[in-house]
Amino acid sequence: QVCYHVYHAACNGALYSRPFIESFEETPMLVAVLTYMGYGILTIFGYLRDFMREWKIEKCHIAREREEQKDFVPLYQDFENFYTRNLYMRIRDSWNRPICSAPGATFDLVERSSNDYNWTFEYTGRVVKDVINLGSYNYLGFAENTGACATAAGEVTVKFGVGMASTRQEMGNLDRHEELEKLVASFLGVESAMAFGMGFATNSMNIPALAGKGCLILSDELNHASLVLGARLSTSTIRVFKHNNMQSLEKLLRDAIVHGQPRTHQPWKKILILVEGIYR
C-alpha cells in the first residue's frame, strides 16, 4: 500500500486521518550565489595571505597557530587546518556560546570577549538575557524547568523512577513501553513498532541486528550519521533515495522487488527502509 502522494500526505491510520502537507522554503538564488562567492573570496585571500606569510611579506600572523601550540600534534590537516585558521576563526564567536540558564525557547548567555581574534576568550562577568534559542534539540520543551513538560516529568519520575536499571529484555520493560509502541503503530498504520532510547548507538548498533548480508537497506539521503554507520556495519546492500521523495523510494522499492539481488536475482531476505522523524 502506497501511503504517500505527490504532496507527501502521510498515511497514519485512523488516529490521524488528515494528510500531512510538507513544504520547504527554497533558498533564493541571489542569496546562494552571494554566500558561495563570500566563501570563495575568503578562501582565495586565505591562501594568498598564507603564501605571503611564508615569504615574510604578511606582517599579521593572527591566522597562524600560536607558538604555544607548535609542540602539540596538529588537530587538523590540510584544508581543515586552513579553514579553521582563516575562515572559522573570523566567526568563531557565533558558536559554542556558554549559557547560564535552562535551554528553553530563550536562555541567558555568558558574555565574553577576545583580544586575539577569537583564538581565546575572556568572560566579562555580564549576562545577555533572553536570547532566542535557534540551535537546540528541545523541540518538545523537555529542557524547560517550568511548565507542563517539567511538571509531567516530575510526576513520572516519582512514580517510575529515573531509569529502568536494566535492558528491556531482562527486567527493564514496563507497561508504558508497550503502550507507547502500540500508540506509535496505530499512528503510523502499521502492524507493530519498537521503541528505543535515543542515541547514536541506538541506530548504529541495532540496525545490524535487523539486517545483514542478503538484505537491502533503502536510506534517505539526509539520514543522520548514526543511521549511515549502522547501515554500513550491517553489511547489507545500501541504496539511497532522495530526501522525503516517495516517488524515488517507490521506484527503488519496485526495482528491488522485481529484480532481486544482483547477479543471482534471488529475492532479498529483508528490505529495510531507514528514515528519521525529524531532520535538522
Summary of the structure (lengths in Angstrom):
residues: 280
radius of gyration: 25.3
end to end distance: 28.4
largest distance: 72.4
contacts: 613
relative contact order: 0.08
helix: 39%
strand: 13%
